[in-house]
Structure formats: structure tokens, C-alpha cells
Amino acid sequence: MEAGSYIIRGGLPGRERLRLLARVMRPATLALLARAGVHGGMDCLDVGCGGGDVTTELARLVGPAGKVTGIDFDPVKVEIAREESAAFGLHNLQFQVGDVREDLSSLPAADLVYARFLLSHLPAPEAVLGQLVAHARPGGLVVLEDIQISGHVVHPPSWAHDAFVDLYLRTGRARGADPEIGPKLPGLLQAAGLVDVQAQVAQPVGLQGEMKLVSAMTMETIADAVLAAGLADHARIDAIVDELRRMAGDPATLVSIARVVQSWGRKPGPRP
């Protein structure tokens, strides 16, 4: 994926947001991988891996008999992922820099092809999904997680949260992306030729905890794209972020992350 269609700030600030989001999503993602059938000895491909949070989890799940490759367009995140995986003592994974909208023929075939929060940033998600399916071995799995940005739980209602969602949606669409793609995932997998397609929803929500900071951090990291699109000025963005952070610290305010649709299917053929 090229940076032009990606509205969230990259580099270290983007990595810290992904780190927070990974902690929040970890229980739901691990449950998804277990239900989809990830097991020891599998070869896995994590496309749009960011800082390698799920790549690392996959490496632990498949064990030394398996292997995992993570690919991302952001060289800063990839380098951080390499350093952290080395510190964890994991030797069954590798990372590489690459644009998933280009030819992925250099990537290995895999028993599992996984992508989280990737397709919602792409102007042509069907084409990239076709490449992901092509890299799955016959009988292999394709597992996706992605957002429906309008699907938050917030109480009491908040002008700042409404403004954040509106800006995210309009900024993404201005670059040709689809921040509402989550509910479309099962249909996309079926259209790509997968069988045994299933789906479920994950949406951490609460009155306290770092999960409540996700919206504020996301607003901060889309600020550059919002400004570039002329959809808000610095003062408006700062006011939204300040109110989102106030809400995050208020135990009387119920806040969720965006609705995450999880969907998976199997490529026709004998199971690997």
C-alpha cells in the first residue's frame, strides 16, 4: 500500500497508536485465530503488518515448525518490528518492506494469509484481496479484520466523537478508501472464491482503561491528512482531541473502538 491512500501518520507516532490498538484487540484477535484454525507448523503471511504485533503472535502460535512473513509499506515500522522480534527471541519470522498494491509474487505461498485494518485504506481492495487469496495454498485460510468507522458505542453522546468519525470518514473517502468496509468482508471473501466463509464482530468497550484512548490517538494521527484535505484547521482538531482525551479519563463515559468485523474463509482444496 502506498502512503498516498493511507490517512494515518506513519513512523514512530503511528507505531505507538498501533501498539495501543494491538493491546486492546489482542484477546479478540487471538480468539479469531483460534476459531479460524491456526495451529502449529503453519506457514503464515501477515500483509500490512505494521509494527508486527499480530505477526509476533502468529510466530508464537505456529511454533518453531512454522514460519511467518510480515510485509508493510512503512520502513520505520518494519525496522521496529525486526528489532522487537529479535528481542523476543523469535526466529521463525521475517519482515520486509513492500507495497501490497504492487506485484506480491516475491512473497511465499502460505497456509494462512492474514490482514488487519488493511483493506479499509485501499482504493481497490478487491484487487489486493485477489492477490492475498492467490498466495494462500489450496485448502489454506484467508483471515481478515477491518473496521466500520461509523459503528462506535459512545454514551453520553459526544460532539467531539461525532466530529472525529465524520473527519475520518470524509478524509478516507477523499483518498479513495472505504472506512466502512468491515461488513463487506464476508461478501468480498465469497466473491474471491473462498468457501466456508464465516464472520463475527469484535468491539472492545468500557468505562475505563486504555481502550478509551484509541479515538483520541487516531484523531491525532489523522490530523495531517485532515489538514491536507482542508476539512478542519488546527484549532478544530486540537479541540476535538482535547475533548476525546477528557472523555477517556471520565469514568462516567462509555466509549468503544470502531466496530471490527472479523471474517475468514478457506481456499478450495485439501487442508494443509
VEXDREN-2710 file (C-alpha; in Angstrom, 1 decimal):
% VEXDREN-2710
k/r/px/py/pz
1/MET/0.0/0.0/0.0
2/GLU/1.4/3.4/-0.9
3/ALA/1.4/6.2/1.6
4/GLY/-0.9/8.3/-0.6
5/SER/-4.0/6.3/0.3
6/TYR/-3.2/5.9/4.0
7/ILE/-4.5/8.7/6.1
8/ILE/-2.9/7.7/9.4
9/ARG/0.5/9.2/10.3
10/GLY/3.3/6.7/9.9
11/GLY/6.7/6.3/11.6
12/LEU/7.0/6.2/15.4
13/PRO/3.8/8.1/16.2
14/GLY/1.8/5.7/14.0
15/ARG/3.6/2.7/15.6
16/GLU/2.6/3.8/19.1
17/ARG/-1.0/4.0/18.1
18/LEU/-0.8/0.5/16.6
19/ARG/0.8/-0.7/19.7
20/LEU/-2.1/0.5/21.8
21/LEU/-4.6/-0.8/19.4
22/ALA/-2.9/-4.2/19.4
23/ARG/-3.1/-4.5/23.2
24/VAL/-6.8/-3.6/23.0
25/MET/-7.5/-6.1/20.2
26/ARG/-5.3/-8.9/21.4
27/PRO/-7.9/-11.0/23.1
28/ALA/-10.3/-10.8/20.2
29/THR/-7.7/-11.4/17.6
30/LEU/-6.3/-14.4/19.4
31/ALA/-9.8/-15.8/19.7
32/LEU/-10.3/-15.3/16.0
33/LEU/-7.1/-17.0/15.0
34/ALA/-8.0/-20.0/17.2
35/ARG/-11.5/-20.2/15.8
36/ALA/-10.2/-20.0/12.2
37/GLY/-7.9/-22.9/12.9
38/VAL/-4.4/-21.6/13.2
39/HIS/-2.1/-24.3/14.6
40/GLY/1.5/-25.3/15.0
41/GLY/3.6/-25.8/11.9
42/MET/1.7/-23.5/9.6
43/ASP/3.3/-21.0/7.2
44/CYS/1.7/-17.6/7.6
45/LEU/1.7/-14.3/5.7
46/ASP/0.7/-11.1/7.6
47/VAL/0.0/-8.4/5.0
48/GLY/0.1/-4.8/6.1
49/CYS/1.7/-6.0/9.3
50/GLY/2.5/-2.5/10.8
51/GLY/4.8/-3.0/13.7
52/GLY/4.4/-6.7/13.7
53/ASP/2.1/-7.2/16.7
54/VAL/0.0/-9.9/15.1
55/THR/3.0/-11.3/13.2
56/THR/4.7/-12.0/16.5
57/GLU/1.5/-13.6/17.9
58/LEU/1.3/-15.8/14.8
59/ALA/5.0/-16.8/15.3
60/ARG/4.3/-18.0/18.8
61/LEU/1.1/-19.8/17.7
62/VAL/2.7/-21.8/14.8
63/GLY/5.9/-22.5/16.8
64/PRO/9.4/-23.4/15.5
65/ALA/7.9/-25.8/13.0
66/GLY/6.1/-23.0/11.3
67/LYS/7.2/-19.6/9.9
68/VAL/5.7/-16.2/9.4
69/THR/6.4/-13.4/7.0
70/GLY/5.2/-9.8/7.7
71/ILE/5.1/-7.1/5.0
72/ASP/4.4/-3.4/5.3
73/PHE/5.0/-0.2/3.3
74/ASP/6.4/1.8/6.3
75/PRO/10.1/1.1/6.7
76/VAL/10.2/2.7/10.2
77/LYS/7.5/0.2/11.5
78/VAL/9.2/-2.7/9.7
79/GLU/12.6/-1.9/11.3
80/ILE/11.0/-1.6/14.8
81/ALA/9.3/-5.0/14.2
82/ARG/12.6/-6.6/13.3
83/GLU/14.3/-5.2/16.4
84/GLU/11.4/-6.2/18.7
85/SER/11.1/-9.8/17.3
86/ALA/14.8/-10.3/17.8
87/ALA/14.5/-9.1/21.4
88/PHE/11.6/-11.7/21.9
89/GLY/14.0/-14.4/20.7
90/LEU/11.6/-15.4/17.9
91/HIS/13.5/-16.9/14.9
92/ASN/10.6/-18.2/12.8
93/LEU/9.5/-14.9/11.4
94/GLN/10.8/-12.3/9.0
95/PHE/9.7/-8.8/7.9
96/GLN/10.1/-7.0/4.6
97/VAL/9.1/-3.6/3.2
98/GLY/6.7/-3.7/0.3
99/ASP/3.6/-2.1/-1.3
100/VAL/0.8/-4.6/-1.2
101/ARG/-0.8/-2.9/-4.3
102/GLU/2.1/-4.0/-6.4
103/ASP/3.0/-7.5/-7.5
104/LEU/3.4/-9.8/-4.5
105/SER/4.9/-12.7/-6.5
106/SER/8.1/-12.5/-4.4
107/LEU/6.2/-13.4/-1.2
108/PRO/5.9/-17.1/-0.2
109/ALA/2.8/-19.2/-0.5
110/ALA/1.2/-19.7/2.9
111/ASP/-1.2/-21.9/4.8
112/LEU/-2.7/-18.7/6.3
113/VAL/-2.9/-15.2/4.8
114/TYR/-3.9/-12.6/7.3
115/ALA/-4.6/-8.8/7.1
116/ARG/-5.9/-6.5/9.8
117/PHE/-7.0/-2.9/9.1
118/LEU/-5.6/-3.1/5.6
119/LEU/-8.4/-3.2/3.1
120/SER/-10.2/-0.1/4.5
121/HIS/-7.2/2.0/3.4
122/LEU/-7.1/0.8/-0.2
123/PRO/-8.8/2.4/-3.3
124/ALA/-9.0/-1.1/-4.9
125/PRO/-9.5/-3.6/-2.1
126/GLU/-10.8/-6.4/-4.4
127/ALA/-7.6/-6.4/-6.4
128/VAL/-5.4/-6.7/-3.3
129/LEU/-7.7/-9.4/-1.8
130/GLY/-7.3/-11.3/-5.0
131/GLN/-3.5/-11.3/-4.5
132/LEU/-3.9/-12.4/-0.9
133/VAL/-6.1/-15.3/-2.0
134/ALA/-3.6/-16.2/-4.7
135/HIS/-0.9/-16.5/-2.0
136/ALA/-2.9/-19.0/0.0
137/ARG/-2.2/-22.6/-0.7
138/PRO/-5.1/-24.8/-1.7
139/GLY/-7.1/-25.5/1.4
140/GLY/-5.4/-22.6/3.2
141/LEU/-7.1/-19.8/5.2
142/VAL/-7.6/-16.2/4.5
143/VAL/-8.4/-14.2/7.7
144/LEU/-9.4/-10.5/7.7
145/GLU/-10.2/-7.9/10.3
146/ASP/-11.4/-4.4/9.4
147/ILE/-13.4/-1.5/10.6
148/GLN/-16.8/0.1/10.2
149/ILE/-15.8/3.6/11.4
150/SER/-19.4/4.7/11.9
151/GLY/-20.0/1.8/14.3
152/HIS/-18.9/3.2/17.7
153/VAL/-20.7/3.0/21.1
154/VAL/-20.5/6.3/22.9
155/HIS/-22.6/7.4/25.8
156/PRO/-23.4/10.1/26.6
157/PRO/-23.4/11.4/23.0
158/SER/-20.3/13.5/22.2
159/TRP/-19.9/16.2/19.6
160/ALA/-16.2/15.6/19.6
161/HIS/-16.6/11.9/18.9
162/ASP/-19.1/12.6/16.1
163/ALA/-16.7/15.1/14.6
164/PHE/-13.8/12.6/14.8
165/VAL/-15.8/9.9/13.0
166/ASP/-17.0/12.4/10.3
167/LEU/-13.5/13.6/9.7
168/TYR/-12.1/10.1/9.5
169/LEU/-14.8/9.0/7.1
170/ARG/-14.5/12.0/4.8
171/THR/-10.7/12.0/4.8
172/GLY/-10.6/8.3/3.9
173/ARG/-13.1/8.7/1.2
174/ALA/-11.3/11.7/-0.3
175/ARG/-8.4/9.4/-0.9
176/GLY/-10.5/6.7/-2.4
177/ALA/-10.5/4.4/0.6
178/ASP/-13.5/2.8/2.4
179/PRO/-13.6/3.2/6.2
180/GLU/-16.9/1.4/6.2
181/ILE/-15.6/-1.8/4.6
182/GLY/-16.0/-4.1/7.6
183/PRO/-19.5/-5.5/6.9
184/LYS/-18.5/-6.1/3.3
185/LEU/-15.7/-8.6/4.2
186/PRO/-17.7/-11.8/4.0
187/GLY/-19.1/-10.9/0.6
188/LEU/-15.6/-10.0/-0.6
189/LEU/-14.2/-13.3/0.5
190/GLN/-17.0/-15.2/-1.2
191/ALA/-16.6/-13.2/-4.4
192/ALA/-12.9/-14.1/-4.3
193/GLY/-13.8/-17.8/-4.4
194/LEU/-13.3/-18.8/-0.8
195/VAL/-15.6/-21.4/0.8
196/ASP/-16.7/-22.0/4.4
197/VAL/-16.8/-18.2/4.9
198/GLN/-17.7/-17.1/8.4
199/ALA/-17.9/-13.7/10.2
200/GLN/-18.2/-12.2/13.7
201/VAL/-17.9/-8.8/15.3
202/ALA/-15.3/-7.6/17.9
203/GLN/-15.8/-4.3/19.7
204/PRO/-14.0/-3.6/23.0
205/VAL/-16.0/-1.1/25.0
206/GLY/-15.7/0.2/28.6
207/LEU/-15.9/2.9/31.1
208/GLN/-12.1/2.9/31.8
209/GLY/-8.8/1.7/30.5
210/GLU/-6.5/2.5/27.6
211/MET/-9.1/1.3/25.1
212/LYS/-10.8/4.7/25.6
213/LEU/-7.7/6.4/24.2
214/VAL/-7.9/4.9/20.8
215/SER/-10.2/7.5/19.3
216/ALA/-8.1/10.4/20.6
217/MET/-4.8/8.8/19.3
218/THR/-6.4/8.1/16.0
219/MET/-7.6/11.7/15.6
220/GLU/-4.1/12.9/16.4
221/THR/-2.6/10.6/13.8
222/ILE/-5.0/11.5/11.0
223/ALA/-4.5/15.3/11.7
224/ASP/-2.0/15.8/8.8
225/ALA/-4.4/14.1/6.3
226/VAL/-7.4/16.1/7.6
227/LEU/-5.4/19.4/7.2
228/ALA/-4.2/18.4/3.8
229/ALA/-7.8/17.7/2.7
230/GLY/-8.9/21.1/4.1
231/LEU/-11.6/19.5/6.2
232/ALA/-10.6/21.2/9.5
233/ASP/-8.0/23.6/10.9
234/HIS/-5.5/23.1/13.8
235/ALA/-7.8/24.8/16.3
236/ARG/-10.7/22.5/15.5
237/ILE/-8.5/19.4/15.6
238/ASP/-7.0/20.4/18.9
239/ALA/-10.4/20.9/20.4
240/ILE/-11.6/17.5/19.3
241/VAL/-8.5/15.8/20.6
242/ASP/-8.8/17.6/24.0
243/GLU/-12.4/16.6/24.4
244/LEU/-11.7/13.0/23.4
245/ARG/-9.0/12.8/26.0
246/ARG/-11.2/14.3/28.6
247/MET/-13.8/11.6/27.8
248/ALA/-11.2/8.9/28.1
249/GLY/-10.4/10.0/31.6
250/ASP/-14.1/10.3/32.7
251/PRO/-15.3/7.0/34.3
252/ALA/-18.9/8.0/33.6
253/THR/-18.4/8.0/29.8
254/LEU/-18.8/4.7/27.9
255/VAL/-16.7/4.5/24.8
256/SER/-15.8/1.7/22.3
257/ILE/-13.4/1.4/19.5
258/ALA/-14.8/1.3/16.0
259/ARG/-16.8/-1.9/15.2
260/VAL/-14.4/-4.5/13.9
261/VAL/-15.7/-7.2/11.5
262/GLN/-13.7/-10.4/11.5
263/SER/-14.2/-12.7/8.6
264/TRP/-12.4/-15.8/7.3
265/GLY/-12.7/-18.5/4.7
266/ARG/-10.8/-21.4/3.1
267/LYS/-9.4/-21.7/-0.4
268/PRO/-10.8/-24.7/-2.1
269/GLY/-8.6/-27.8/-1.9
270/PRO/-7.3/-30.2/0.7
271/ARG/-6.5/-28.7/4.0
272/PRO/-2.7/-28.2/4.5
END
